Amino acid sequence: MMIQVLASHSSDCAPQIVFVGKNRAGNWVAREQQGAFGGLFVNRAEALKYALFKNGHHPESIIEATREIELDIPSP
């Protein structure tokens, strides 16, 4: 179950690198490398599912973070 998502408007042809890991509160995060999209998730499986969907089903472009990662939401 996804809690929050950022919009993506990327036109790149190459698969986007997506980081998946936990934030300091223990929530699962999936976040595109440049911050183009991301979300908070209730579990790892949902974060990976989202990451695969958003990067065009390229599992080789998903990196599991060994450190805490945060979902940075840019100001409008």
PDB file with SEQRES, HELIX, SHEET and CRYST1 records, atoms N, CA, C and O in Angstrom:
SEQRES   1 A   76  MET MET ILE GLN VAL LEU ALA SER HIS SER SER ASP CYS          
SEQRES   2 A   76  ALA PRO GLN ILE VAL PHE VAL GLY LYS ASN ARG ALA GLY          
SEQRES   3 A   76  ASN TRP VAL ALA ARG GLU GLN GLN GLY ALA PHE GLY GLY          
SEQRES   4 A   76  LEU PHE VAL ASN ARG ALA GLU ALA LEU LYS TYR ALA LEU          
SEQRES   5 A   76  PHE LYS ASN GLY HIS HIS PRO GLU SER ILE ILE GLU ALA          
SEQRES   6 A   76  THR ARG GLU ILE GLU LEU ASP ILE PRO SER PRO                  
HELIX    1 AA1 ARG A   44  LYS A   54  1                                  11    
HELIX    2 AA2 PRO A   59  SER A   61  5                                   3    
SHEET    1 AA1 5 MET A   2  VAL A   5  0                                        
SHEET    2 AA1 5 GLY A  38  PHE A  41 -1                                        
SHEET    3 AA1 5 TRP A  28  GLU A  32 -1                                        
SHEET    4 AA1 5 VAL A  18  LYS A  22 -1                                        
SHEET    5 AA1 5 ILE A  62  GLU A  64  1                                        
CRYST1    1.000    1.000    1.000  90.00  90.00  90.00 P 1           1          
ATOM      1  N   MET A   1       0.834  -1.180   0.000  1.00  0.00           N  
ATOM      2  CA  MET A   1       0.000   0.000   0.000  1.00  0.00           C  
ATOM      3  C   MET A   1       0.870   1.232   0.000  1.00  0.00           C  
ATOM      4  O   MET A   1       1.709   1.390   0.887  1.00  0.00           O  
ATOM      5  N   MET A   2       0.698   2.100  -0.959  1.00  0.00           N  
ATOM      6  CA  MET A   2       1.497   3.297  -1.075  1.00  0.00           C  
ATOM      7  C   MET A   2       0.887   4.406  -0.243  1.00  0.00           C  
ATOM      8  O   MET A   2      -0.335   4.546  -0.203  1.00  0.00           O  
ATOM      9  N   ILE A   3       1.718   5.197   0.422  1.00  0.00           N  
ATOM     10  CA  ILE A   3       1.241   6.278   1.257  1.00  0.00           C  
ATOM     11  C   ILE A   3       1.341   7.616   0.540  1.00  0.00           C  
ATOM     12  O   ILE A   3       0.426   8.434   0.628  1.00  0.00           O  
ATOM     13  N   GLN A   4       2.445   7.850  -0.172  1.00  0.00           N  
ATOM     14  CA  GLN A   4       2.631   9.128  -0.817  1.00  0.00           C  
ATOM     15  C   GLN A   4       3.489   8.937  -2.053  1.00  0.00           C  
ATOM     16  O   GLN A   4       4.426   8.139  -2.046  1.00  0.00           O  
ATOM     17  N   VAL A   5       3.172   9.671  -3.122  1.00  0.00           N  
ATOM     18  CA  VAL A   5       3.905   9.539  -4.377  1.00  0.00           C  
ATOM     19  C   VAL A   5       4.182  10.908  -4.952  1.00  0.00           C  
ATOM     20  O   VAL A   5       3.345  11.805  -4.860  1.00  0.00           O  
ATOM     21  N   LEU A   6       5.350  11.077  -5.546  1.00  0.00           N  
ATOM     22  CA  LEU A   6       5.683  12.277  -6.294  1.00  0.00           C  
ATOM     23  C   LEU A   6       5.501  11.998  -7.767  1.00  0.00           C  
ATOM     24  O   LEU A   6       5.709  10.868  -8.210  1.00  0.00           O  
ATOM     25  N   ALA A   7       5.122  12.987  -8.526  1.00  0.00           N  
ATOM     26  CA  ALA A   7       4.908  12.816  -9.961  1.00  0.00           C  
ATOM     27  C   ALA A   7       6.228  12.719 -10.708  1.00  0.00           C  
ATOM     28  O   ALA A   7       7.246  13.255 -10.271  1.00  0.00           O  
ATOM     29  N   SER A   8       6.195  12.027 -11.838  1.00  0.00           N  
ATOM     30  CA  SER A   8       7.363  11.893 -12.700  1.00  0.00           C  
ATOM     31  C   SER A   8       7.035  12.400 -14.084  1.00  0.00           C  
ATOM     32  O   SER A   8       5.998  12.068 -14.658  1.00  0.00           O  
ATOM     33  N   HIS A   9       7.937  13.210 -14.613  1.00  0.00           N  
ATOM     34  CA  HIS A   9       7.756  13.730 -15.968  1.00  0.00           C  
ATOM     35  C   HIS A   9       9.029  13.546 -16.771  1.00  0.00           C  
ATOM     36  O   HIS A   9       9.362  14.396 -17.598  1.00  0.00           O  
ATOM     37  N   SER A  10       9.738  12.471 -16.550  1.00  0.00           N  
ATOM     38  CA  SER A  10      11.006  12.227 -17.219  1.00  0.00           C  
ATOM     39  C   SER A  10      10.794  11.698 -18.628  1.00  0.00           C  
ATOM     40  O   SER A  10       9.877  10.918 -18.885  1.00  0.00           O  
ATOM     41  N   SER A  11      11.658  12.134 -19.533  1.00  0.00           N  
ATOM     42  CA  SER A  11      11.563  11.660 -20.909  1.00  0.00           C  
ATOM     43  C   SER A  11      12.799  10.850 -21.307  1.00  0.00           C  
ATOM     44  O   SER A  11      12.999  10.554 -22.485  1.00  0.00           O  
ATOM     45  N   ASP A  12      13.615  10.499 -20.337  1.00  0.00           N  
ATOM     46  CA  ASP A  12      14.821   9.726 -20.629  1.00  0.00           C  
ATOM     47  C   ASP A  12      14.460   8.325 -21.112  1.00  0.00           C  
ATOM     48  O   ASP A  12      13.469   7.742 -20.673  1.00  0.00           O  
ATOM     49  N   CYS A  13      15.277   7.793 -22.021  1.00  0.00           N  
ATOM     50  CA  CYS A  13      15.057   6.447 -22.543  1.00  0.00           C  
ATOM     51  C   CYS A  13      15.732   5.388 -21.676  1.00  0.00           C  
ATOM     52  O   CYS A  13      15.259   4.254 -21.604  1.00  0.00           O  
ATOM     53  N   ALA A  14      16.824   5.747 -21.024  1.00  0.00           N  
ATOM     54  CA  ALA A  14      17.551   4.796 -20.189  1.00  0.00           C  
ATOM     55  C   ALA A  14      16.748   4.520 -18.918  1.00  0.00           C  
ATOM     56  O   ALA A  14      16.050   5.403 -18.420  1.00  0.00           O  
ATOM     57  N   PRO A  15      16.845   3.298 -18.394  1.00  0.00           N  
ATOM     58  CA  PRO A  15      16.134   2.999 -17.148  1.00  0.00           C  
ATOM     59  C   PRO A  15      16.599   3.924 -16.023  1.00  0.00           C  
ATOM     60  O   PRO A  15      17.789   4.214 -15.896  1.00  0.00           O  
ATOM     61  N   GLN A  16      15.670   4.371 -15.231  1.00  0.00           N  
ATOM     62  CA  GLN A  16      16.002   5.256 -14.123  1.00  0.00           C  
ATOM     63  C   GLN A  16      16.447   4.426 -12.927  1.00  0.00           C  
ATOM     64  O   GLN A  16      15.876   3.375 -12.633  1.00  0.00           O  
ATOM     65  N   ILE A  17      17.469   4.915 -12.247  1.00  0.00           N  
ATOM     66  CA  ILE A  17      17.964   4.239 -11.051  1.00  0.00           C  
ATOM     67  C   ILE A  17      17.054   4.607  -9.893  1.00  0.00           C  
ATOM     68  O   ILE A  17      16.781   5.783  -9.653  1.00  0.00           O  
ATOM     69  N   VAL A  18      16.588   3.595  -9.178  1.00  0.00           N  
ATOM     70  CA  VAL A  18      15.689   3.801  -8.045  1.00  0.00           C  
ATOM     71  C   VAL A  18      16.315   3.158  -6.814  1.00  0.00           C  
ATOM     72  O   VAL A  18      16.714   1.993  -6.839  1.00  0.00           O  
ATOM     73  N   PHE A  19      16.393   3.932  -5.738  1.00  0.00           N  
ATOM     74  CA  PHE A  19      16.883   3.427  -4.466  1.00  0.00           C  
ATOM     75  C   PHE A  19      15.702   2.963  -3.624  1.00  0.00           C  
ATOM     76  O   PHE A  19      14.672   3.635  -3.570  1.00  0.00           O  
ATOM     77  N   VAL A  20      15.848   1.822  -2.972  1.00  0.00           N  
ATOM     78  CA  VAL A  20      14.821   1.286  -2.082  1.00  0.00           C  
ATOM     79  C   VAL A  20      15.489   0.987  -0.746  1.00  0.00           C  
ATOM     80  O   VAL A  20      16.551   0.365  -0.699  1.00  0.00           O  
ATOM     81  N   GLY A  21      14.867   1.429   0.327  1.00  0.00           N  
ATOM     82  CA  GLY A  21      15.402   1.181   1.657  1.00  0.00           C  
ATOM     83  C   GLY A  21      14.483   1.764   2.705  1.00  0.00           C  
ATOM     84  O   GLY A  21      13.359   2.164   2.406  1.00  0.00           O  
ATOM     85  N   LYS A  22      14.960   1.811   3.928  1.00  0.00           N  
ATOM     86  CA  LYS A  22      14.158   2.341   5.037  1.00  0.00           C  
ATOM     87  C   LYS A  22      14.645   3.735   5.427  1.00  0.00           C  
ATOM     88  O   LYS A  22      15.834   4.043   5.341  1.00  0.00           O  
ATOM     89  N   ASN A  23      13.697   4.568   5.858  1.00  0.00           N  
ATOM     90  CA  ASN A  23      14.066   5.884   6.371  1.00  0.00           C  
ATOM     91  C   ASN A  23      14.306   5.796   7.871  1.00  0.00           C  
ATOM     92  O   ASN A  23      14.208   4.715   8.451  1.00  0.00           O  
ATOM     93  N   ARG A  24      14.616   6.913   8.497  1.00  0.00           N  
ATOM     94  CA  ARG A  24      14.962   6.879   9.931  1.00  0.00           C  
ATOM     95  C   ARG A  24      13.794   6.481  10.817  1.00  0.00           C  
ATOM     96  O   ARG A  24      13.993   6.055  11.955  1.00  0.00           O  
ATOM     97  N   ALA A  25      12.555   6.618  10.294  1.00  0.00           N  
ATOM     98  CA  ALA A  25      11.370   6.205  11.056  1.00  0.00           C  
ATOM     99  C   ALA A  25      11.034   4.730  10.846  1.00  0.00           C  
ATOM    100  O   ALA A  25      10.109   4.208  11.468  1.00  0.00           O  
ATOM    101  N   GLY A  26      11.784   4.059   9.970  1.00  0.00           N  
ATOM    102  CA  GLY A  26      11.557   2.642   9.725  1.00  0.00           C  
ATOM    103  C   GLY A  26      10.574   2.357   8.603  1.00  0.00           C  
ATOM    104  O   GLY A  26      10.207   1.203   8.381  1.00  0.00           O  
ATOM    105  N   ASN A  27      10.138   3.404   7.885  1.00  0.00           N  
ATOM    106  CA  ASN A  27       9.243   3.224   6.745  1.00  0.00           C  
ATOM    107  C   ASN A  27      10.031   2.876   5.491  1.00  0.00           C  
ATOM    108  O   ASN A  27      11.178   3.296   5.336  1.00  0.00           O  
ATOM    109  N   TRP A  28       9.421   2.112   4.600  1.00  0.00           N  
ATOM    110  CA  TRP A  28      10.069   1.766   3.340  1.00  0.00           C  
ATOM    111  C   TRP A  28       9.927   2.912   2.347  1.00  0.00           C  
ATOM    112  O   TRP A  28       8.852   3.495   2.199  1.00  0.00           O  
ATOM    113  N   VAL A  29      11.025   3.224   1.673  1.00  0.00           N  
ATOM    114  CA  VAL A  29      11.080   4.325   0.714  1.00  0.00           C  
ATOM    115  C   VAL A  29      11.568   3.797  -0.619  1.00  0.00           C  
ATOM    116  O   VAL A  29      12.480   2.971  -0.672  1.00  0.00           O  
ATOM    117  N   ALA A  30      10.961   4.272  -1.695  1.00  0.00           N  
ATOM    118  CA  ALA A  30      11.482   4.073  -3.049  1.00  0.00           C  
ATOM    119  C   ALA A  30      11.651   5.466  -3.617  1.00  0.00           C  
ATOM    120  O   ALA A  30      10.714   6.264  -3.603  1.00  0.00           O  
ATOM    121  N   ARG A  31      12.857   5.768  -4.123  1.00  0.00           N  
ATOM    122  CA  ARG A  31      13.132   7.117  -4.595  1.00  0.00           C  
ATOM    123  C   ARG A  31      14.043   7.080  -5.809  1.00  0.00           C  
ATOM    124  O   ARG A  31      15.094   6.439  -5.788  1.00  0.00           O  
ATOM    125  N   GLU A  32      13.643   7.762  -6.856  1.00  0.00           N  
ATOM    126  CA  GLU A  32      14.473   7.872  -8.060  1.00  0.00           C  
ATOM    127  C   GLU A  32      15.722   8.667  -7.697  1.00  0.00           C  
ATOM    128  O   GLU A  32      15.670   9.579  -6.871  1.00  0.00           O  
ATOM    129  N   GLN A  33      16.833   8.318  -8.316  1.00  0.00           N  
ATOM    130  CA  GLN A  33      18.139   8.890  -7.973  1.00  0.00           C  
ATOM    131  C   GLN A  33      18.133  10.415  -7.943  1.00  0.00           C  
ATOM    132  O   GLN A  33      18.708  11.011  -7.033  1.00  0.00           O  
ATOM    133  N   GLN A  34      17.498  11.052  -8.914  1.00  0.00           N  
ATOM    134  CA  GLN A  34      17.487  12.514  -9.000  1.00  0.00           C  
ATOM    135  C   GLN A  34      16.280  13.143  -8.292  1.00  0.00           C  
ATOM    136  O   GLN A  34      16.129  14.365  -8.288  1.00  0.00           O  
ATOM    137  N   GLY A  35      15.431  12.315  -7.701  1.00  0.00           N  
ATOM    138  CA  GLY A  35      14.271  12.827  -6.989  1.00  0.00           C  
ATOM    139  C   GLY A  35      13.060  13.085  -7.874  1.00  0.00           C  
ATOM    140  O   GLY A  35      12.129  13.778  -7.463  1.00  0.00           O  
ATOM    141  N   ALA A  36      13.062  12.526  -9.103  1.00  0.00           N  
ATOM    142  CA  ALA A  36      11.948  12.753 -10.027  1.00  0.00           C  
ATOM    143  C   ALA A  36      10.654  12.119  -9.536  1.00  0.00           C  
ATOM    144  O   ALA A  36       9.570  12.616  -9.844  1.00  0.00           O  
ATOM    145  N   PHE A  37      10.748  11.033  -8.780  1.00  0.00           N  
ATOM    146  CA  PHE A  37       9.566  10.391  -8.214  1.00  0.00           C  
ATOM    147  C   PHE A  37       9.968   9.580  -6.999  1.00  0.00           C  
ATOM    148  O   PHE A  37      11.143   9.269  -6.802  1.00  0.00           O  
ATOM    149  N   GLY A  38       8.993   9.245  -6.197  1.00  0.00           N  
ATOM    150  CA  GLY A  38       9.258   8.436  -5.025  1.00  0.00           C  
ATOM    151  C   GLY A  38       8.013   8.245  -4.202  1.00  0.00           C  
ATOM    152  O   GLY A  38       6.969   8.832  -4.485  1.00  0.00           O  
ATOM    153  N   GLY A  39       8.127   7.416  -3.177  1.00  0.00           N  
ATOM    154  CA  GLY A  39       6.985   7.174  -2.319  1.00  0.00           C  
ATOM    155  C   GLY A  39       7.381   6.472  -1.039  1.00  0.00           C  
ATOM    156  O   GLY A  39       8.479   5.929  -0.924  1.00  0.00           O  
ATOM    157  N   LEU A  40       6.468   6.490  -0.073  1.00  0.00           N  
ATOM    158  CA  LEU A  40       6.612   5.773   1.189  1.00  0.00           C  
ATOM    159  C   LEU A  40       5.693   4.569   1.138  1.00  0.00           C  
ATOM    160  O   LEU A  40       4.578   4.659   0.625  1.00  0.00           O  
ATOM    161  N   PHE A  41       6.151   3.435   1.668  1.00  0.00           N  
ATOM    162  CA  PHE A  41       5.411   2.185   1.543  1.00  0.00           C  
ATOM    163  C   PHE A  41       5.367   1.435   2.863  1.00  0.00           C  
ATOM    164  O   PHE A  41       6.213   1.628   3.736  1.00  0.00           O  
ATOM    165  N   VAL A  42       4.368   0.581   2.991  1.00  0.00           N  
ATOM    166  CA  VAL A  42       4.195  -0.168   4.234  1.00  0.00           C  
ATOM    167  C   VAL A  42       5.141  -1.357   4.340  1.00  0.00           C  
ATOM    168  O   VAL A  42       5.382  -1.861   5.437  1.00  0.00           O  
ATOM    169  N   ASN A  43       5.690  -1.817   3.188  1.00  0.00           N  
ATOM    170  CA  ASN A  43       6.634  -2.932   3.247  1.00  0.00           C  
ATOM    171  C   ASN A  43       7.567  -2.914   2.041  1.00  0.00           C  
ATOM    172  O   ASN A  43       7.359  -2.167   1.085  1.00  0.00           O  
ATOM    173  N   ARG A  44       8.586  -3.742   2.106  1.00  0.00           N  
ATOM    174  CA  ARG A  44       9.613  -3.812   1.066  1.00  0.00           C  
ATOM    175  C   ARG A  44       9.032  -4.249  -0.272  1.00  0.00           C  
ATOM    176  O   ARG A  44       9.387  -3.701  -1.315  1.00  0.00           O  
ATOM    177  N   ALA A  45       8.140  -5.238  -0.243  1.00  0.00           N  
ATOM    178  CA  ALA A  45       7.563  -5.764  -1.484  1.00  0.00           C  
ATOM    179  C   ALA A  45       6.839  -4.674  -2.265  1.00  0.00           C  
ATOM    180  O   ALA A  45       6.969  -4.599  -3.487  1.00  0.00           O  
ATOM    181  N   GLU A  46       6.077  -3.828  -1.574  1.00  0.00           N  
ATOM    182  CA  GLU A  46       5.348  -2.753  -2.254  1.00  0.00           C  
ATOM    183  C   GLU A  46       6.305  -1.692  -2.791  1.00  0.00           C  
ATOM    184  O   GLU A  46       6.073  -1.133  -3.863  1.00  0.00           O  
ATOM    185  N   ALA A  47       7.373  -1.413  -2.055  1.00  0.00           N  
ATOM    186  CA  ALA A  47       8.366  -0.445  -2.526  1.00  0.00           C  
ATOM    187  C   ALA A  47       9.054  -0.956  -3.787  1.00  0.00           C  
ATOM    188  O   ALA A  47       9.266  -0.192  -4.728  1.00  0.00           O  
ATOM    189  N   LEU A  48       9.406  -2.244  -3.816  1.00  0.00           N  
ATOM    190  CA  LEU A  48      10.046  -2.823  -5.001  1.00  0.00           C  
ATOM    191  C   LEU A  48       9.088  -2.876  -6.187  1.00  0.00           C  
ATOM    192  O   LEU A  48       9.491  -2.625  -7.323  1.00  0.00           O  
ATOM    193  N   LYS A  49       7.838  -3.196  -5.931  1.00  0.00           N  
ATOM    194  CA  LYS A  49       6.825  -3.245  -6.986  1.00  0.00           C  
ATOM    195  C   LYS A  49       6.679  -1.872  -7.644  1.00  0.00           C  
ATOM    196  O   LYS A  49       6.632  -1.766  -8.869  1.00  0.00           O  
ATOM    197  N   TYR A  50       6.608  -0.833  -6.831  1.00  0.00           N  
ATOM    198  CA  TYR A  50       6.514   0.537  -7.327  1.00  0.00           C  
ATOM    199  C   TYR A  50       7.767   0.917  -8.123  1.00  0.00           C  
ATOM    200  O   TYR A  50       7.668   1.485  -9.211  1.00  0.00           O  
ATOM    201  N   ALA A  51       8.947   0.600  -7.573  1.00  0.00           N  
ATOM    202  CA  ALA A  51      10.203   0.933  -8.248  1.00  0.00           C  
ATOM    203  C   ALA A  51      10.271   0.279  -9.619  1.00  0.00           C  
ATOM    204  O   ALA A  51      10.680   0.920 -10.588  1.00  0.00           O  
ATOM    205  N   LEU A  52       9.879  -0.982  -9.718  1.00  0.00           N  
ATOM    206  CA  LEU A  52       9.876  -1.685 -11.006  1.00  0.00           C  
ATOM    207  C   LEU A  52       8.903  -1.047 -11.982  1.00  0.00           C  
ATOM    208  O   LEU A  52       9.229  -0.876 -13.157  1.00  0.00           O  
ATOM    209  N   PHE A  53       7.730  -0.700 -11.521  1.00  0.00           N  
ATOM    210  CA  PHE A  53       6.728  -0.073 -12.381  1.00  0.00           C  
ATOM    211  C   PHE A  53       7.239   1.263 -12.917  1.00  0.00           C  
ATOM    212  O   PHE A  53       7.132   1.539 -14.112  1.00  0.00           O  
ATOM    213  N   LYS A  54       7.792   2.087 -12.032  1.00  0.00           N  
ATOM    214  CA  LYS A  54       8.219   3.430 -12.425  1.00  0.00           C  
ATOM    215  C   LYS A  54       9.468   3.443 -13.302  1.00  0.00           C  
ATOM    216  O   LYS A  54       9.657   4.381 -14.077  1.00  0.00           O  
ATOM    217  N   ASN A  55      10.330   2.422 -13.202  1.00  0.00           N  
ATOM    218  CA  ASN A  55      11.549   2.440 -14.021  1.00  0.00           C  
ATOM    219  C   ASN A  55      11.432   1.539 -15.247  1.00  0.00           C  
ATOM    220  O   ASN A  55      12.442   1.210 -15.870  1.00  0.00           O  
ATOM    221  N   GLY A  56      10.219   1.138 -15.597  1.00  0.00           N  
ATOM    222  CA  GLY A  56      10.022   0.357 -16.818  1.00  0.00           C  
ATOM    223  C   GLY A  56      10.378  -1.109 -16.668  1.00  0.00           C  
ATOM    224  O   GLY A  56      10.745  -1.752 -17.651  1.00  0.00           O  
ATOM    225  N   HIS A  57      10.278  -1.656 -15.461  1.00  0.00           N  
ATOM    226  CA  HIS A  57      10.560  -3.079 -15.188  1.00  0.00           C  
ATOM    227  C   HIS A  57      12.008  -3.456 -15.488  1.00  0.00           C  
ATOM    228  O   HIS A  57      12.282  -4.414 -16.210  1.00  0.00           O  
ATOM    229  N   HIS A  58      12.932  -2.675 -14.912  1.00  0.00           N  
ATOM    230  CA  HIS A  58      14.366  -2.938 -15.043  1.00  0.00           C  
ATOM    231  C   HIS A  58      14.943  -3.204 -13.651  1.00  0.00           C  
ATOM    232  O   HIS A  58      15.452  -2.287 -13.007  1.00  0.00           O  
ATOM    233  N   PRO A  59      14.866  -4.459 -13.184  1.00  0.00           N  
ATOM    234  CA  PRO A  59      15.351  -4.749 -11.830  1.00  0.00           C  
ATOM    235  C   PRO A  59      16.841  -4.451 -11.639  1.00  0.00           C  
ATOM    236  O   PRO A  59      17.288  -4.214 -10.517  1.00  0.00           O  
ATOM    237  N   GLU A  60      17.596  -4.461 -12.717  1.00  0.00           N  
ATOM    238  CA  GLU A  60      19.027  -4.164 -12.615  1.00  0.00           C  
ATOM    239  C   GLU A  60      19.289  -2.703 -12.267  1.00  0.00           C  
ATOM    240  O   GLU A  60      20.411  -2.346 -11.906  1.00  0.00           O  
ATOM    241  N   SER A  61      18.270  -1.856 -12.372  1.00  0.00           N  
ATOM    242  CA  SER A  61      18.406  -0.432 -12.068  1.00  0.00           C  
ATOM    243  C   SER A  61      17.828  -0.070 -10.699  1.00  0.00           C  
ATOM    244  O   SER A  61      17.662   1.108 -10.383  1.00  0.00           O  
ATOM    245  N   ILE A  62      17.526  -1.079  -9.893  1.00  0.00           N  
ATOM    246  CA  ILE A  62      17.038  -0.845  -8.536  1.00  0.00           C  
ATOM    247  C   ILE A  62      18.162  -1.190  -7.568  1.00  0.00           C  
ATOM    248  O   ILE A  62      18.739  -2.276  -7.620  1.00  0.00           O  
ATOM    249  N   ILE A  63      18.455  -0.254  -6.695  1.00  0.00           N  
ATOM    250  CA  ILE A  63      19.539  -0.423  -5.721  1.00  0.00           C  
ATOM    251  C   ILE A  63      18.949  -0.397  -4.324  1.00  0.00           C  
ATOM    252  O   ILE A  63      18.285   0.567  -3.941  1.00  0.00           O  
ATOM    253  N   GLU A  64      19.192  -1.460  -3.561  1.00  0.00           N  
ATOM    254  CA  GLU A  64      18.745  -1.480  -2.175  1.00  0.00           C  
ATOM    255  C   GLU A  64      19.781  -0.744  -1.321  1.00  0.00           C  
ATOM    256  O   GLU A  64      20.956  -1.109  -1.282  1.00  0.00           O  
ATOM    257  N   ALA A  65      19.314   0.290  -0.649  1.00  0.00           N  
ATOM    258  CA  ALA A  65      20.187   1.116   0.177  1.00  0.00           C  
ATOM    259  C   ALA A  65      20.559   0.375   1.454  1.00  0.00           C  
ATOM    260  O   ALA A  65      19.709  -0.254   2.084  1.00  0.00           O  
ATOM    261  N   THR A  66      21.814   0.450   1.826  1.00  0.00           N  
ATOM    262  CA  THR A  66      22.268  -0.162   3.070  1.00  0.00           C  
ATOM    263  C   THR A  66      22.214   0.851   4.212  1.00  0.00           C  
ATOM    264  O   THR A  66      22.309   0.482   5.383  1.00  0.00           O  
ATOM    265  N   ARG A  67      22.061   2.121   3.866  1.00  0.00           N  
ATOM    266  CA  ARG A  67      21.910   3.184   4.863  1.00  0.00           C  
ATOM    267  C   ARG A  67      20.488   3.721   4.783  1.00  0.00           C  
ATOM    268  O   ARG A  67      19.746   3.408   3.852  1.00  0.00           O  
ATOM    269  N   GLU A  68      20.122   4.520   5.752  1.00  0.00           N  
ATOM    270  CA  GLU A  68      18.805   5.145   5.732  1.00  0.00           C  
ATOM    271  C   GLU A  68      18.698   6.088   4.534  1.00  0.00           C  
ATOM    272  O   GLU A  68      19.646   6.796   4.192  1.00  0.00           O  
ATOM    273  N   ILE A  69      17.530   6.079   3.910  1.00  0.00           N  
ATOM    274  CA  ILE A  69      17.261   7.032   2.835  1.00  0.00           C  
ATOM    275  C   ILE A  69      15.979   7.775   3.176  1.00  0.00           C  
ATOM    276  O   ILE A  69      15.096   7.236   3.841  1.00  0.00           O  
ATOM    277  N   GLU A  70      15.887   8.998   2.721  1.00  0.00           N  
ATOM    278  CA  GLU A  70      14.706   9.810   2.975  1.00  0.00           C  
ATOM    279  C   GLU A  70      14.048  10.196   1.668  1.00  0.00           C  
ATOM    280  O   GLU A  70      14.704  10.309   0.632  1.00  0.00           O  
ATOM    281  N   LEU A  71      12.759  10.395   1.731  1.00  0.00           N  
ATOM    282  CA  LEU A  71      12.000  10.866   0.591  1.00  0.00           C  
ATOM    283  C   LEU A  71      11.949  12.376   0.684  1.00  0.00           C  
ATOM    284  O   LEU A  71      11.202  12.925   1.494  1.00  0.00           O  
ATOM    285  N   ASP A  72      12.733  13.051  -0.135  1.00  0.00           N  
ATOM    286  CA  ASP A  72      12.784  14.508  -0.124  1.00  0.00           C  
ATOM    287  C   ASP A  72      11.752  15.039  -1.110  1.00  0.00           C  
ATOM    288  O   ASP A  72      11.836  14.770  -2.309  1.00  0.00           O  
ATOM    289  N   ILE A  73      10.785  15.787  -0.608  1.00  0.00           N  
ATOM    290  CA  ILE A  73       9.746  16.348  -1.452  1.00  0.00           C  
ATOM    291  C   ILE A  73      10.139  17.787  -1.756  1.00  0.00           C  
ATOM    292  O   ILE A  73      10.249  18.608  -0.845  1.00  0.00           O  
ATOM    293  N   PRO A  74      10.354  18.103  -3.055  1.00  0.00           N  
ATOM    294  CA  PRO A  74      10.754  19.473  -3.398  1.00  0.00           C  
ATOM    295  C   PRO A  74       9.604  20.454  -3.149  1.00  0.00           C  
ATOM    296  O   PRO A  74       8.430  20.112  -3.297  1.00  0.00           O  
ATOM    297  N   SER A  75       9.968  21.665  -2.771  1.00  0.00           N  
ATOM    298  CA  SER A  75       8.971  22.714  -2.563  1.00  0.00           C  
ATOM    299  C   SER A  75       8.443  23.195  -3.908  1.00  0.00           C  
ATOM    300  O   SER A  75       9.184  23.257  -4.888  1.00  0.00           O  
ATOM    301  N   PRO A  76       7.145  23.538  -3.948  1.00  0.00           N  
ATOM    302  CA  PRO A  76       6.567  24.019  -5.231  1.00  0.00           C  
ATOM    303  C   PRO A  76       7.085  25.366  -5.626  1.00  0.00           C  
ATOM    304  O   PRO A  76       6.698  25.896  -6.667  1.00  0.00           O  
TER     305      PRO A  76                                                      
END                                                                             
